[in-house]
């Protein structure tokens, strides 16, 4: 699942809990993280993956921020 889809799929109560678990705010999640307008710290990126309870992998977080390119094509 993408990070964006995960965040958009949370209801208000779950979003608040996820933000608190990631040590950030709902406003930061829904503005800067959802639309990748600011690159978060490594600590926050790890939390985004860990606190999703397996719904979002670290690789998905890195892809969300354009920090991983597409997989190389085998020759």
C-alpha distances in whole Angstrom, upper triangle without the diagonal:
4,7,8,7,7,10,11,11,13,17,19,20,17,16,20,19,16,18,21,19,18,22,21,22,20,21,20,17,17,19,19,15,14,16,16,20,21,20,19,21,20,20,18,15,16,16,13,11,13,14,10,12,9,6,6,8,11,10,7,10,13,11,11,14,16,17,16,17,16,17,21,23,25,28
4,5,5,6,9,10,11,13,16,19,20,17,15,19,19,15,17,20,19,17,20,19,20,18,19,18,14,14,16,16,12,10,12,12,16,17,16,16,19,18,19,16,13,15,15,11,10,14,14,11,13,12,8,6,8,10,10,6,8,10,9,7,11,12,14,14,15,15,16,20,22,25,28
4,6,5,6,9,10,11,15,16,18,14,13,16,16,12,13,16,15,13,16,15,16,14,16,14,10,11,13,12,9,8,10,10,14,14,14,13,16,15,16,13,10,12,12,8,8,12,12,9,12,11,9,6,9,10,10,6,6,9,9,7,10,12,14,14,16,17,19,22,25,27,31
4,5,5,6,9,10,14,15,17,15,12,16,16,13,14,17,17,15,18,16,16,14,14,13,10,9,11,11,8,5,8,9,13,14,14,14,17,18,18,15,13,15,15,11,12,15,14,12,15,15,11,10,12,13,13,10,9,12,11,8,11,13,15,16,18,18,20,24,26,29,32
4,6,5,6,9,12,15,16,14,12,16,17,14,15,19,18,17,20,18,18,15,17,16,12,12,14,15,12,9,11,13,16,18,18,18,21,21,21,18,16,17,17,13,13,16,15,12,14,14,10,9,13,15,15,11,11,15,13,11,14,16,18,18,20,19,21,25,27,30,33
4,6,5,7,10,13,14,11,10,13,13,10,12,16,15,14,17,16,16,14,16,15,11,11,14,15,12,9,13,14,17,18,18,17,19,19,19,16,14,15,14,10,10,13,11,8,11,11,7,7,11,13,14,11,11,14,14,12,15,17,19,19,21,21,23,26,28,31,34
4,5,6,9,10,12,9,7,11,12,9,10,13,13,12,15,13,13,10,12,12,8,8,11,12,9,7,11,12,15,16,16,15,18,18,18,14,14,15,13,10,11,14,12,9,13,13,10,10,13,15,16,13,12,15,15,12,15,18,19,20,22,23,25,28,31,33,37
4,6,8,10,13,11,9,12,14,12,13,16,17,16,18,16,15,12,13,13,10,8,12,13,11,8,11,14,16,18,19,18,21,22,22,18,17,19,17,14,15,17,15,13,16,16,13,13,16,18,18,15,14,18,17,14,16,19,21,22,24,24,26,30,32,35,38
4,7,10,12,9,9,13,13,12,14,17,17,17,19,18,17,14,16,16,13,12,15,17,14,12,15,17,20,21,21,21,23,24,23,20,19,20,18,14,15,17,15,12,14,15,11,12,16,18,19,16,16,19,19,16,19,21,23,24,25,25,27,31,32,35,39
4,7,8,6,5,9,10,9,11,14,14,14,17,15,14,11,14,15,11,11,15,16,14,12,16,18,20,21,21,20,22,23,22,18,18,19,16,13,15,16,13,11,13,14,12,13,17,19,20,17,17,20,20,17,20,23,24,25,27,28,29,33,35,37,41
4,6,5,6,9,10,10,12,14,15,16,18,17,15,11,14,16,13,12,16,18,17,15,18,20,22,23,24,23,25,26,24,21,21,22,19,16,18,19,15,14,16,18,15,17,20,22,24,21,20,24,24,21,23,26,28,29,31,31,33,37,39,41,45
4,6,5,6,9,10,11,12,14,15,16,15,12,9,12,14,12,11,15,17,16,15,18,20,22,22,24,22,24,25,24,20,21,22,19,17,19,20,16,15,17,20,18,19,22,23,26,22,21,25,25,22,24,27,29,30,32,33,35,39,41,43,47
4,5,5,6,9,10,11,12,14,15,15,12,10,13,16,14,14,17,19,18,17,20,22,24,24,25,23,24,25,23,20,21,22,18,17,19,18,15,14,16,19,17,19,22,23,26,23,22,26,26,23,25,29,30,31,34,34,36,40,42,44,48
4,5,5,6,9,10,10,12,14,14,12,10,14,15,12,13,17,18,16,15,19,20,22,22,23,21,22,23,21,18,18,18,15,13,15,15,11,10,12,15,13,15,18,20,22,20,19,22,23,21,23,26,27,28,31,31,33,36,39,41,44
4,5,5,6,9,10,10,12,11,9,7,10,11,9,9,13,14,13,12,16,17,19,19,20,18,20,20,19,15,16,17,14,12,14,15,11,11,13,16,14,14,18,19,21,18,17,20,21,18,20,23,24,26,28,29,31,35,37,40,43
4,6,5,6,9,10,10,9,7,6,10,11,10,11,14,15,14,14,18,19,20,20,20,18,20,21,19,16,17,18,14,13,16,16,12,13,15,18,17,17,20,21,23,21,19,22,24,21,22,26,26,28,31,32,34,38,40,43,46
4,5,5,6,9,10,10,9,9,13,13,12,13,17,17,16,16,20,20,22,21,21,19,20,20,18,15,16,16,13,12,14,13,10,11,12,16,15,16,19,19,22,20,19,22,24,21,23,26,26,28,31,32,33,37,40,42,45
4,5,5,6,9,9,9,8,12,12,9,12,15,15,13,13,17,17,19,18,18,15,17,17,15,12,13,13,9,8,11,10,7,7,10,13,12,12,15,16,19,17,15,18,20,17,19,22,23,24,27,28,30,33,36,38,42
4,5,5,6,5,5,6,9,8,7,10,12,12,11,12,15,16,17,16,16,13,15,16,14,10,12,13,10,9,12,12,9,10,13,16,15,14,17,17,20,18,15,18,20,17,18,22,22,24,27,29,30,34,37,39,43
4,5,5,6,7,8,11,11,10,13,16,16,14,16,19,19,20,19,18,15,16,17,14,11,14,14,10,11,14,13,10,12,14,17,17,17,19,19,22,20,18,21,23,21,21,25,25,27,30,32,33,37,39,42,45
4,5,8,10,11,14,13,12,15,17,17,15,16,20,19,21,19,18,15,15,15,12,10,12,12,8,9,11,9,6,9,11,14,15,14,16,16,19,18,16,19,21,20,20,24,23,25,28,30,31,34,37,39,43
4,6,8,10,13,11,10,13,15,14,12,14,17,16,18,16,15,11,11,12,9,7,9,9,5,6,9,9,7,9,12,14,14,13,15,14,17,16,13,16,19,17,17,20,20,22,25,27,28,32,35,37,40
4,7,10,12,10,10,14,15,14,13,16,18,17,18,16,15,12,12,13,10,8,11,11,8,10,13,12,10,13,15,18,18,17,18,17,20,19,16,19,21,19,19,23,22,24,28,30,31,35,38,40,43
4,7,8,7,7,11,12,11,10,13,15,15,15,13,14,10,11,13,11,8,11,13,10,10,14,14,12,14,17,19,19,17,19,18,20,19,16,18,20,18,17,21,21,24,27,29,31,34,37,40,43
4,5,5,6,9,10,10,10,12,15,15,15,14,15,13,14,17,15,12,14,16,13,12,16,16,14,15,18,21,20,19,21,20,23,21,18,20,22,19,19,23,23,26,29,31,33,36,39,42,45
4,5,5,6,8,10,10,10,13,14,15,15,16,14,17,19,17,14,15,17,14,13,16,17,14,14,18,20,18,18,20,20,22,20,17,20,21,18,19,22,23,26,28,30,32,36,38,41,45
4,5,5,6,8,9,10,12,13,13,13,15,14,17,19,18,15,16,19,16,15,18,20,17,17,21,23,21,20,22,22,24,21,18,21,22,18,18,22,23,26,28,30,33,36,39,42,45
4,6,5,5,6,8,10,10,10,10,11,10,13,16,15,11,13,16,14,12,16,18,16,16,20,21,20,18,20,19,21,19,15,18,19,15,15,19,20,23,25,27,30,33,36,39,42
4,6,6,5,6,9,9,11,10,12,10,13,15,15,11,12,14,12,10,13,15,13,13,17,18,16,15,17,16,18,16,13,16,17,13,14,17,18,21,23,25,27,31,34,37,40
4,6,6,5,8,10,10,12,14,13,16,18,18,14,15,18,16,13,16,18,16,15,19,20,18,16,19,19,20,17,15,17,18,14,15,18,20,22,24,26,28,32,34,37,41
4,6,6,6,8,8,9,12,12,16,18,18,15,15,19,17,15,18,20,19,18,22,23,20,18,21,20,21,18,16,17,18,14,14,17,19,22,24,26,28,32,34,37,40
4,6,6,6,5,5,8,9,12,15,16,12,13,16,15,13,16,19,18,18,21,22,20,17,19,18,19,16,13,15,15,12,11,14,16,19,21,23,26,29,32,35,38
4,5,5,7,7,8,8,11,13,14,10,10,13,12,10,12,15,14,14,18,18,16,14,15,14,15,13,10,12,13,9,9,13,14,17,19,21,24,27,30,33,36
4,6,8,10,11,11,15,16,17,13,12,15,15,11,14,17,15,14,18,18,15,13,16,15,16,13,11,13,13,9,10,13,15,17,19,21,23,27,29,32,36
4,6,8,10,12,16,17,19,15,14,18,17,14,16,20,19,18,21,21,18,16,18,17,17,14,12,13,13,9,9,12,15,17,18,20,23,26,28,32,35
4,6,7,9,12,14,16,13,12,15,16,13,15,18,18,17,21,21,18,15,16,15,15,13,10,11,11,7,6,9,11,14,16,18,21,24,27,30,33
4,7,9,13,15,17,14,14,18,18,16,18,21,21,20,24,24,22,19,20,18,18,16,14,14,14,11,9,12,14,17,18,21,24,27,29,33,35
4,6,10,12,14,12,12,15,16,14,17,20,19,20,23,23,22,19,19,17,18,16,13,13,14,11,9,12,13,16,19,21,24,27,30,33,36
4,7,9,11,10,9,13,14,12,15,17,18,18,22,21,21,17,17,14,15,14,11,10,12,10,7,10,10,14,16,19,22,24,28,31,33
4,7,8,6,6,10,10,10,12,15,15,16,19,20,19,16,16,13,15,14,10,11,13,11,9,12,12,15,18,21,23,26,29,32,35
4,5,5,6,9,10,11,13,14,15,17,20,20,20,17,16,13,15,15,12,12,15,14,11,14,13,16,19,22,24,26,30,32,35
4,5,5,6,9,10,11,12,14,16,18,18,19,15,14,11,13,14,10,10,14,13,12,14,12,14,18,21,22,24,28,30,33
4,6,5,6,9,10,10,12,14,16,17,18,15,14,11,14,15,12,13,16,16,14,17,15,17,21,24,25,27,31,33,36
4,5,5,6,9,10,10,12,15,16,16,13,13,11,14,14,10,12,15,13,12,16,15,17,21,23,24,27,31,33,36
4,5,5,7,9,10,11,14,14,14,11,10,7,10,10,7,8,11,10,10,13,11,13,17,19,21,24,27,29,32
4,5,5,6,8,10,12,12,13,10,9,7,10,11,8,10,13,13,13,15,14,15,19,21,21,24,28,29,33
4,5,5,6,8,10,11,12,10,11,9,13,13,10,12,15,14,15,18,16,18,22,23,24,27,30,32,36
4,6,6,6,9,10,10,8,9,8,11,10,7,10,13,11,12,15,15,16,20,21,22,26,29,31,34
4,6,5,8,7,8,5,5,5,9,8,7,10,12,11,13,15,15,15,18,19,20,24,26,28,32
4,5,6,7,9,8,8,8,12,12,10,13,16,15,17,19,18,18,22,23,23,26,29,31,34
4,5,8,9,9,10,11,14,13,12,15,17,16,18,21,20,21,24,25,26,29,32,34,37
4,6,5,6,8,10,13,11,11,14,16,15,17,19,19,20,23,23,24,28,30,32,36
4,6,8,9,11,14,13,14,17,18,18,20,22,22,22,25,25,25,29,31,32,36
4,6,6,9,12,11,12,15,16,16,19,20,20,19,22,22,22,25,27,29,32
4,7,10,12,10,11,14,15,14,17,19,19,19,21,21,21,25,27,28,32
4,7,8,6,7,10,11,11,13,15,15,15,18,18,18,22,24,26,30
4,5,5,7,9,10,11,13,14,14,13,16,16,16,19,22,24,27
4,5,5,6,9,10,11,12,11,11,14,15,15,19,22,23,27
4,5,5,6,9,10,10,9,8,11,11,12,15,18,20,23
4,5,5,6,9,10,10,9,11,12,13,17,19,22,25
4,5,5,7,9,9,9,12,14,15,19,22,24,28
4,5,5,6,5,6,9,11,13,16,19,22,25
4,5,5,6,5,7,9,11,14,17,20,23
4,6,8,9,11,12,15,18,21,24,27
4,5,8,10,13,16,18,21,25,27
4,6,7,10,13,15,18,21,24
4,7,10,12,14,18,21,23
4,7,8,11,14,17,20
4,6,8,12,15,17
4,6,9,12,15
4,6,9,12
4,6,9
4,6
4
